[in-house]
């Protein structure tokens, strides 16, 4: 699996839009750890894992929203 930071660096190098999300706090049970990261690239690809279930779904929505705002 690619490293999210490496994917972000490649996107920046290629002057492609990308969004990075980093887990900074967890409330309740979650498989994610603080510091987990996920990047969404211009082609819709996501790189990294930031948990599962509700957390992953919430992060996908935030990434989609942020990506749409940058377009």
N, CA, C and O atoms as CSV, one atom per row, in Angstrom:
chain,resi,resn,atom,element,x,y,z
A,1,UNK,N,N,0.845,-1.174,0.000
A,1,UNK,CA,C,0.000,0.000,0.000
A,1,UNK,C,C,0.894,1.241,0.000
A,1,UNK,O,O,1.909,1.280,0.696
A,2,UNK,N,N,0.521,2.233,-0.767
A,2,UNK,CA,C,1.270,3.487,-0.813
A,2,UNK,C,C,1.100,4.264,0.481
A,2,UNK,O,O,0.083,4.153,1.164
A,3,UNK,N,N,2.089,5.032,0.794
A,3,UNK,CA,C,2.063,5.907,1.949
A,3,UNK,C,C,1.279,7.174,1.593
A,3,UNK,O,O,1.523,7.761,0.539
A,4,UNK,N,N,0.351,7.606,2.441
A,4,UNK,CA,C,-0.431,8.798,2.125
A,4,UNK,C,C,0.427,10.045,1.896
A,4,UNK,O,O,0.137,10.837,0.999
A,5,UNK,N,N,1.464,10.221,2.685
A,5,UNK,CA,C,2.312,11.406,2.532
A,5,UNK,C,C,3.070,11.349,1.214
A,5,UNK,O,O,3.251,12.377,0.560
A,6,UNK,N,N,3.512,10.172,0.818
A,6,UNK,CA,C,4.193,10.025,-0.476
A,6,UNK,C,C,3.217,10.342,-1.617
A,6,UNK,O,O,3.584,11.022,-2.575
A,7,UNK,N,N,1.992,9.858,-1.516
A,7,UNK,CA,C,0.985,10.143,-2.540
A,7,UNK,C,C,0.701,11.643,-2.608
A,7,UNK,O,O,0.545,12.197,-3.696
A,8,UNK,N,N,0.632,12.303,-1.445
A,8,UNK,CA,C,0.412,13.735,-1.407
A,8,UNK,C,C,1.585,14.478,-2.041
A,8,UNK,O,O,1.382,15.419,-2.810
A,9,UNK,N,N,2.797,14.065,-1.726
A,9,UNK,CA,C,3.990,14.696,-2.303
A,9,UNK,C,C,4.008,14.555,-3.820
A,9,UNK,O,O,4.354,15.499,-4.531
A,10,UNK,N,N,3.634,13.372,-4.315
A,10,UNK,CA,C,3.589,13.157,-5.764
A,10,UNK,C,C,2.544,14.052,-6.418
A,10,UNK,O,O,2.781,14.600,-7.494
A,11,UNK,N,N,1.393,14.203,-5.777
A,11,UNK,CA,C,0.339,15.068,-6.314
A,11,UNK,C,C,0.814,16.517,-6.363
A,11,UNK,O,O,0.580,17.221,-7.345
A,12,UNK,N,N,1.474,16.951,-5.312
A,12,UNK,CA,C,1.993,18.323,-5.280
A,12,UNK,C,C,3.030,18.508,-6.375
A,12,UNK,O,O,3.018,19.511,-7.089
A,13,UNK,N,N,3.919,17.544,-6.505
A,13,UNK,CA,C,4.959,17.612,-7.535
A,13,UNK,C,C,4.358,17.714,-8.933
A,13,UNK,O,O,4.896,18.402,-9.800
A,14,UNK,N,N,3.237,17.024,-9.144
A,14,UNK,CA,C,2.565,17.021,-10.446
A,14,UNK,C,C,1.528,18.138,-10.552
A,14,UNK,O,O,0.788,18.217,-11.533
A,15,UNK,N,N,1.481,18.994,-9.543
A,15,UNK,CA,C,0.541,20.111,-9.479
A,15,UNK,C,C,-0.906,19.645,-9.640
A,15,UNK,O,O,-1.702,20.265,-10.344
A,16,UNK,N,N,-1.220,18.544,-8.973
A,16,UNK,CA,C,-2.564,17.981,-8.970
A,16,UNK,C,C,-3.212,18.235,-7.615
A,16,UNK,O,O,-2.536,18.169,-6.588
A,17,UNK,N,N,-4.505,18.523,-7.595
A,17,UNK,CA,C,-5.174,18.730,-6.304
A,17,UNK,C,C,-5.226,17.436,-5.493
A,17,UNK,O,O,-5.346,16.340,-6.041
A,18,UNK,N,N,-5.133,17.591,-4.199
A,18,UNK,CA,C,-5.231,16.454,-3.281
A,18,UNK,C,C,-5.662,16.991,-1.927
A,18,UNK,O,O,-5.414,18.151,-1.598
A,19,UNK,N,N,-6.309,16.132,-1.145
A,19,UNK,CA,C,-6.764,16.509,0.193
A,19,UNK,C,C,-6.234,15.473,1.170
A,19,UNK,O,O,-6.328,14.269,0.933
A,20,UNK,N,N,-5.675,15.960,2.273
A,20,UNK,CA,C,-5.145,15.098,3.322
A,20,UNK,C,C,-6.014,15.226,4.565
A,20,UNK,O,O,-6.330,16.337,4.992
A,21,UNK,N,N,-6.402,14.099,5.146
A,21,UNK,CA,C,-7.118,14.085,6.427
A,21,UNK,C,C,-6.275,13.304,7.422
A,21,UNK,O,O,-5.751,12.235,7.109
A,22,UNK,N,N,-6.151,13.850,8.620
A,22,UNK,CA,C,-5.394,13.203,9.689
A,22,UNK,C,C,-6.295,13.081,10.913
A,22,UNK,O,O,-6.917,14.058,11.328
A,23,UNK,N,N,-6.365,11.897,11.486
A,23,UNK,CA,C,-7.148,11.679,12.707
A,23,UNK,C,C,-6.393,12.343,13.857
A,23,UNK,O,O,-5.245,11.998,14.140
A,24,UNK,N,N,-7.047,13.295,14.512
A,24,UNK,CA,C,-6.397,14.008,15.623
A,24,UNK,C,C,-7.011,13.677,16.978
A,24,UNK,O,O,-6.422,13.967,18.019
A,25,UNK,N,N,-8.192,13.071,16.964
A,25,UNK,CA,C,-8.851,12.721,18.225
A,25,UNK,C,C,-9.829,11.585,17.959
A,25,UNK,O,O,-10.454,11.518,16.900
A,26,UNK,N,N,-9.950,10.702,18.927
A,26,UNK,CA,C,-10.912,9.602,18.822
A,26,UNK,C,C,-11.771,9.601,20.079
A,26,UNK,O,O,-11.267,9.668,21.200
A,27,UNK,N,N,-13.063,9.524,19.864
A,27,UNK,CA,C,-14.009,9.401,20.980
A,27,UNK,C,C,-14.717,8.073,20.816
A,27,UNK,O,O,-15.250,7.774,19.747
A,28,UNK,N,N,-14.724,7.286,21.855
A,28,UNK,CA,C,-15.360,5.984,21.780
A,28,UNK,C,C,-14.446,4.966,21.121
A,28,UNK,O,O,-13.242,5.186,20.990
A,29,UNK,N,N,-15.031,3.849,20.708
A,29,UNK,CA,C,-14.263,2.760,20.111
A,29,UNK,C,C,-14.004,3.033,18.633
A,29,UNK,O,O,-14.900,3.456,17.904
A,30,UNK,N,N,-12.790,2.790,18.208
A,30,UNK,CA,C,-12.435,2.959,16.802
A,30,UNK,C,C,-11.181,2.168,16.506
A,30,UNK,O,O,-10.262,2.126,17.324
A,31,UNK,N,N,-11.135,1.531,15.327
A,31,UNK,CA,C,-9.903,0.837,14.959
A,31,UNK,C,C,-8.799,1.816,14.548
A,31,UNK,O,O,-7.628,1.440,14.483
A,32,UNK,N,N,-9.164,3.047,14.278
A,32,UNK,CA,C,-8.169,4.048,13.875
A,32,UNK,C,C,-7.374,4.511,15.085
A,32,UNK,O,O,-7.842,4.455,16.222
A,33,UNK,N,N,-6.191,4.957,14.817
A,33,UNK,CA,C,-5.331,5.521,15.846
A,33,UNK,C,C,-5.124,6.998,15.545
A,33,UNK,O,O,-5.175,7.409,14.386
A,34,UNK,N,N,-4.893,7.790,16.569
A,34,UNK,CA,C,-4.547,9.185,16.360
A,34,UNK,C,C,-3.298,9.221,15.484
A,34,UNK,O,O,-2.327,8.504,15.728
A,35,UNK,N,N,-3.343,10.058,14.473
A,35,UNK,CA,C,-2.231,10.161,13.530
A,35,UNK,C,C,-2.479,9.419,12.228
A,35,UNK,O,O,-1.742,9.612,11.261
A,36,UNK,N,N,-3.505,8.573,12.184
A,36,UNK,CA,C,-3.826,7.862,10.936
A,36,UNK,C,C,-4.168,8.892,9.858
A,36,UNK,O,O,-4.802,9.909,10.140
A,37,UNK,N,N,-3.745,8.619,8.622
A,37,UNK,CA,C,-3.948,9.585,7.543
A,37,UNK,C,C,-4.521,8.921,6.303
A,37,UNK,O,O,-4.295,7.741,6.034
A,38,UNK,N,N,-5.278,9.730,5.552
A,38,UNK,CA,C,-5.826,9.305,4.275
A,38,UNK,C,C,-5.777,10.501,3.320
A,38,UNK,O,O,-6.044,11.635,3.717
A,39,UNK,N,N,-5.437,10.235,2.071
A,39,UNK,CA,C,-5.344,11.268,1.043
A,39,UNK,C,C,-6.317,10.926,-0.069
A,39,UNK,O,O,-6.426,9.770,-0.480
A,40,UNK,N,N,-7.024,11.939,-0.554
A,40,UNK,CA,C,-7.880,11.769,-1.734
A,40,UNK,C,C,-7.234,12.538,-2.874
A,40,UNK,O,O,-6.934,13.725,-2.750
A,41,UNK,N,N,-7.025,11.845,-3.985
A,41,UNK,CA,C,-6.372,12.418,-5.155
A,41,UNK,C,C,-7.406,12.877,-6.175
A,41,UNK,O,O,-8.587,12.543,-6.074
A,42,UNK,N,N,-6.949,13.645,-7.153
A,42,UNK,CA,C,-7.838,14.231,-8.166
A,42,UNK,C,C,-8.634,13.183,-8.925
A,42,UNK,O,O,-9.763,13.450,-9.339
A,43,UNK,N,N,-8.066,11.988,-9.118
A,43,UNK,CA,C,-8.759,10.943,-9.874
A,43,UNK,C,C,-9.747,10.152,-9.021
A,43,UNK,O,O,-10.354,9.194,-9.500
A,44,UNK,N,N,-9.911,10.552,-7.751
A,44,UNK,CA,C,-10.850,9.870,-6.861
A,44,UNK,C,C,-10.222,8.773,-6.030
A,44,UNK,O,O,-10.876,8.201,-5.157
A,45,UNK,N,N,-8.974,8.475,-6.288
A,45,UNK,CA,C,-8.259,7.457,-5.527
A,45,UNK,C,C,-8.041,7.928,-4.101
A,45,UNK,O,O,-7.746,9.100,-3.866
A,46,UNK,N,N,-8.185,7.014,-3.147
A,46,UNK,CA,C,-7.815,7.315,-1.776
A,46,UNK,C,C,-6.613,6.459,-1.409
A,46,UNK,O,O,-6.522,5.294,-1.797
A,47,UNK,N,N,-5.699,7.047,-0.662
A,47,UNK,CA,C,-4.487,6.352,-0.228
A,47,UNK,C,C,-4.426,6.464,1.287
A,47,UNK,O,O,-4.498,7.560,1.844
A,48,UNK,N,N,-4.293,5.326,1.945
A,48,UNK,CA,C,-4.215,5.303,3.398
A,48,UNK,C,C,-5.485,4.755,4.011
A,48,UNK,O,O,-6.496,4.552,3.338
A,49,UNK,N,N,-5.402,4.525,5.294
A,49,UNK,CA,C,-6.533,3.978,6.046
A,49,UNK,C,C,-6.689,4.798,7.312
A,49,UNK,O,O,-5.716,5.038,8.027
A,50,UNK,N,N,-7.889,5.220,7.586
A,50,UNK,CA,C,-8.142,6.006,8.798
A,50,UNK,C,C,-9.279,5.390,9.589
A,50,UNK,O,O,-10.145,6.110,10.086
A,51,UNK,N,N,-9.292,4.085,9.714
A,51,UNK,CA,C,-10.325,3.416,10.488
A,51,UNK,C,C,-11.381,2.793,9.594
A,51,UNK,O,O,-11.196,2.660,8.384
A,52,UNK,N,N,-12.465,2.422,10.196
A,52,UNK,CA,C,-13.546,1.800,9.446
A,52,UNK,C,C,-14.883,2.303,9.941
A,52,UNK,O,O,-14.950,3.158,10.824
A,53,UNK,N,N,-15.931,1.777,9.377
A,53,UNK,CA,C,-17.277,2.098,9.833
A,53,UNK,C,C,-17.629,3.557,9.713
A,53,UNK,O,O,-17.393,4.182,8.678
A,54,UNK,N,N,-18.204,4.111,10.790
A,54,UNK,CA,C,-18.682,5.499,10.791
A,54,UNK,C,C,-17.549,6.495,10.572
A,54,UNK,O,O,-17.734,7.496,9.880
A,55,UNK,N,N,-16.380,6.234,11.153
A,55,UNK,CA,C,-15.255,7.144,10.991
A,55,UNK,C,C,-14.830,7.217,9.534
A,55,UNK,O,O,-14.640,8.311,9.002
A,56,UNK,N,N,-14.679,6.081,8.885
A,56,UNK,CA,C,-14.272,6.060,7.479
A,56,UNK,C,C,-15.307,6.757,6.603
A,56,UNK,O,O,-14.945,7.504,5.694
A,57,UNK,N,N,-16.581,6.521,6.865
A,57,UNK,CA,C,-17.639,7.159,6.079
A,57,UNK,C,C,-17.620,8.678,6.278
A,57,UNK,O,O,-17.779,9.431,5.318
A,58,UNK,N,N,-17.429,9.122,7.509
A,58,UNK,CA,C,-17.375,10.554,7.797
A,58,UNK,C,C,-16.172,11.190,7.110
A,58,UNK,O,O,-16.288,12.277,6.543
A,59,UNK,N,N,-15.033,10.533,7.153
A,59,UNK,CA,C,-13.838,11.063,6.494
A,59,UNK,C,C,-14.023,11.146,4.986
A,59,UNK,O,O,-13.596,12.119,4.364
A,60,UNK,N,N,-14.648,10.146,4.395
A,60,UNK,CA,C,-14.902,10.190,2.944
A,60,UNK,C,C,-15.752,11.403,2.593
A,60,UNK,O,O,-15.493,12.082,1.600
A,61,UNK,N,N,-16.762,11.673,3.406
A,61,UNK,CA,C,-17.633,12.820,3.142
A,61,UNK,C,C,-16.869,14.142,3.280
A,61,UNK,O,O,-17.041,15.047,2.463
A,62,UNK,N,N,-16.038,14.251,4.298
A,62,UNK,CA,C,-15.242,15.464,4.486
A,62,UNK,C,C,-14.278,15.640,3.322
A,62,UNK,O,O,-14.137,16.743,2.794
A,63,UNK,N,N,-13.617,14.566,2.921
A,63,UNK,CA,C,-12.671,14.654,1.808
A,63,UNK,C,C,-13.376,15.056,0.522
A,63,UNK,O,O,-12.872,15.895,-0.225
A,64,UNK,N,N,-14.528,14.470,0.257
A,64,UNK,CA,C,-15.282,14.826,-0.949
A,64,UNK,C,C,-15.687,16.294,-0.917
A,64,UNK,O,O,-15.585,16.995,-1.924
A,65,UNK,N,N,-16.140,16.753,0.232
A,65,UNK,CA,C,-16.560,18.148,0.371
A,65,UNK,C,C,-15.374,19.088,0.161
A,65,UNK,O,O,-15.477,20.060,-0.588
A,66,UNK,N,N,-14.269,18.808,0.806
A,66,UNK,CA,C,-13.079,19.669,0.678
A,66,UNK,C,C,-12.562,19.657,-0.749
A,66,UNK,O,O,-12.138,20.688,-1.270
A,67,UNK,N,N,-12.595,18.501,-1.376
A,67,UNK,CA,C,-12.114,18.397,-2.744
A,67,UNK,C,C,-13.009,19.215,-3.675
A,67,UNK,O,O,-12.513,19.895,-4.573
A,68,UNK,N,N,-14.312,19.151,-3.467
A,68,UNK,CA,C,-15.254,19.915,-4.283
A,68,UNK,C,C,-15.044,21.416,-4.093
A,68,UNK,O,O,-15.185,22.185,-5.044
A,69,UNK,N,N,-14.711,21.833,-2.888
A,69,UNK,CA,C,-14.479,23.242,-2.613
A,69,UNK,C,C,-13.238,23.767,-3.336
A,69,UNK,O,O,-13.166,24.945,-3.684
A,70,UNK,N,N,-12.263,22.882,-3.557
A,70,UNK,CA,C,-11.014,23.315,-4.201
A,70,UNK,C,C,-11.110,23.339,-5.714
A,70,UNK,O,O,-10.220,23.862,-6.385
A,71,UNK,N,N,-12.192,22.774,-6.265
A,71,UNK,CA,C,-12.325,22.706,-7.722
A,71,UNK,C,C,-12.784,24.020,-8.300
A,71,UNK,O,O,-12.947,24.137,-9.515
